[in-house]
């Protein structure tokens, strides 16, 4: 055994050395040939990108090149790569990193060799297809002539349900393969692959040339021989693969040319096979459902018979079997219904996919055809209703948890019946019969039989519930697919339908049809028939008709009274004196009721016209038209009643009277001229599938747009317009710009829609007009909403002002306001003017955001320009989501998959809007909180301010998080960046971060609050504001001191009003030495106690503190309730003490200084000074 092993080892070693030597020699030969001869060109591959040319004569260089490449192909085999890999693994000449690099290159070369083998197989298969194309065409035609597309599968009549289910699974697998085959055949029949092959070949040739250039370059002086050899093997394998791919593309083009007749036949065969298999699967499903229903019915009947004939002691067990059997029968019925629903869903999804594919092809090939536009309109109207799909998804989401719980209960119950003998003994032990009962053995066998039946039923129920869950999951997936397919198709239609003509240019034919339509509409017989039908329908529903007619009569009778009531609510007296908001709401409500009399009657007639099974086509079209006109009539009447002289708009909304008059007049003319035209447009679009829609309807639409343009001009003109009075007060205000913008847009859009309708884009003009109408309605709602909220702000402001006036009056009456002494900063309550300005700014921001969002919702589905925003991508992020996927066994399971979620320009704009809204809301929310909620809470000024600031922080953080969420920026993606920035900013902006954290501590811990009086160093003042970085303190001179928050936390300060506003007053005074000390103390103490601001607890105190130079020193200590009265109390106590002491003759001495002069100058003795008389004190006797 030793010698053969040695010979084998030596043989393998010699073979490896020889292989390496041959490879190196071949590589050197290749480099020599490539440096001397041009690269090899294949005529077939060159024909893909170049024009055909005469074949050049062969030369020795090319022969040598071909010989070299043949040798390379022999060496580039998978076995030679494996031998090289084994040699590298066993080698000790390379370190681990270099060995790994060499092995990676060899593995890549092995991968290219395997792919090359697959390419060669495909080339051979394509060549066989080319050679046998004619014969296969004959076979395909013969196969299409066969009566049956597939071999029928017969199921015996007595086959079990399990056998039928196996046959169903096999048929479904065949159907899946047939569907995949049909998809592949349809793609081949389109020939799109052939058009792309030329581009693919050019790209492949470029990559081939690039790899050849890399092969010609040196691998580097530091590269080892093994690394260079592995590099050459990898690149030569890659070159061989790319060359064979070029051959494949050329053969594939020839195959398409050869199979140009066969591919449509194969597509038809695949389609025929798919249809036959679908029918076959449906038949087997029906058989399975029938057998399952029969079996469940049989089991249910057997269980009922057993329950009826069971022994009384076993009847409960038999009845349980009956319940299980009936549940089995119920599940069979449900599964049959859901199976039919799933089958219908699959068909609807396939039909929608085919329609989408057909529409895409039609738009691509004939995008400007009127027929394509009409087709897209029809498909748009026939799209499935996704609301029903969402309802079914909701049903599945609620049903699945209950089914899972039921399945677990059945499984637990079945587990207790594993040993039937033990279960039977347990049942018998619970009976009340005697042990020597002669029927005991019969009871045991019956119980055992019932338990066996129960276990079988439980097993069947477990299986049925699993299948039920599977079908419910497929139902949910199918509905979601239908929703997604519907939304995608709807998006595709919306992106193209507006840019395709829906009619020809208006001409003589349309003009003739217009006259015919007018004749039909104005026909007296049609309207008499319509009135008769409406009357008969009203008699069929007398209660509804009586209620409507009664309401209309009541509105007509009490119309004058309603107007008087509105005028009474809008009187100047009620407006100025009443500080309530309810009169505004009442007036608006009554205005709407006063506007509804004739619109309600017209709407009722419109409903009656289109009701009933015997309604004519004229009635079915006239009913919706009249209902639409009635709705627009109500809006116009509401605007006119709103703008009536002395009405809601003038009194409560403060709109200019001249503008209200113009609005009433022009809205009346718009209703007179525009509503009949609008009714004609609606009528013609519905009458006999749009018989006169492109003629009479289009003329009415164009005229209606001209009327709307005229209405816009009269309303928004510079002279005598609705905004003239407001603009005249402030010519440079933004209202003038808004007026010009509305004027240009209103006239421009109306005339543009008229032109679009005239030239043939009538459907596009209609859709845009619908959105324009919705935008105008939204604008009207926004204007009224703004006026109502402004009125509410005004009422609240007046209420707060009145409350402040009452509080000041109470303070004045109680004597707590004093004018003596320096001014003390006090809590004056909220600044109403600032609050009002902030609320107005907040309202403007809210209205702006609401208008932008509303405009987006209104116009997004008809303006493809908004859809284009999703095409501008900023970045993509991989996220893990849970998707339902079907495994090989046909069971749908939830799997976590990674998907790329794009962040587009739309996300950026939405994030920007969120940040702007956050900024506006955070800046103006405190005013709204102050006027609505905080004033009702038992909080002081500091507490209200803390809540306002914290709410600003919460809004800012929430807005940033939401914006990041919209941009797909999560914490996991930026946590390391944030950590690094935090460390860097922590060192660079240490003080700012310290102040920020200190500000948070101040807001939450509240050692100082807004309104507190503090002493910081040598400054005493009131805290007026606490912000992120610093706190503002206003001293007694009304000067504001900005203090960093860090100093307030880390430093020492005195808060006079932190927990108790009580503070002490200290007064120092001196009395003459001849004063009676006890008497003087009592006089001073009584004067202090009698003051109304001095507290009794703790009480005042007067002490004799010591002997001064010229007086006896006394100190008065007293306490007052707050700092607000400190200065005035000190002033008044000084006055009282001075008056009391003066009345009692007690002297308050002043300091006396004795000067001793030892020697005077001679000039002073020569000129003595004149005597000076000192004024005598009034208290000197």
Secondary structure, 3 states (H helix, E strand, C coil): CHHHHHHHHHHHHHHHHHHHHHHHHHHHHHHHHHHHCCCCCCHHHHCCCCCCCCCCCCCHHHHHHHHHHHHHHHHCCHHHHHHHHHHHHHCCCCCHHHHHHHHHHHHHHHHHHHHHHHHHHHHHHHHHHHHCHHHHHHHHHHHHHCCCCCCCCCCCCCCCHHHHHHHHHHHHHHHHHHHHHHHHHHHHHHCHHHHHHHHHHHHHHHHHHHHHHHHHCCCCCCCCHHHHHHHHHHHHHHHHHHHHHHHHHHHHHHHHHHCCCHHHHHHHHHHHHHHHHHHHHHHHHHHHHHHHHHHHHHHHHHHHHHHHHCCHHHHHHHHHHHHHHHHHHHHHHHHHHHHHHHHHHHHHHHHHHHHHHHHHHHHHHCCCCHHHHHHHHHHHHCCCCHHHHHHHHHHHHHHHHHHHHHHHHHHHHHHCCCCHHHHHHHHHHCCCCCCCCCCHHHHHHHHHHHHHHHHHHHHHHHHHHHHHHHHHHHHHHHHHHHHHHHHHHHHHHHHHHHHCCCCCCCCHHHHHHHHHHHHHHCCHHHHHHHHHHHHHHHHHCHHHHHHHHHHHHHHHHCHHHHHHHHHHHCCHHHHHHCCCCHHHHHHHHHHHHHCCHHHHHHHHHHHHHCCCCCCCHHHHHHHHHHHHHHHHHHHHHHHHHHCCCCCHHHHCCCCCHHHHHHHHHHHHHHHHHHHHHHHHHHHHHHCCCCCCHHHHHHHHHHHHHHHHHHHHHHHHCCCCCCCHHHHHHCCCCHHHHHHHHHHHHHHHHHHHHHHHHHHCCHHHHHHHHHHHHHHHHHHHHHHHHHHHHHHHHHHHHHHHHHHHHHHHHHHHHHCCCCCCCCCCCCCCCCCHHHHHHHHHHHHHHHHHHHHHHHHHHHHCCCCHHHHHHHHCEEEEEEEEEEEEEECCCCCEEEEEEEEEEEEEHHHHHHHHHHHHHHHHHHHHHHHHHHHHCHHHCCCCHHHHHHHHHHHHHHHHHHHHHHHHHHCCCCHHHHHHHHHHHHHHHHHHCHHHHHHHHHHHHHHHHCCCCCCCEEEECCEEEEEEEECCCEEEEEECCCCEEEEEHHHHHHCCCEECCCCCCCEEEEEEEEECCCCCHHHHHHHHHHHHHCCCCECCCCCCEEEEEEECCCCEEEEEEEEECCHHHHHHHHHHHHHHHHHHHHHCCCCCCCCCCCCCCCCCCHHHHHCCCCCCCCCCCCCCC
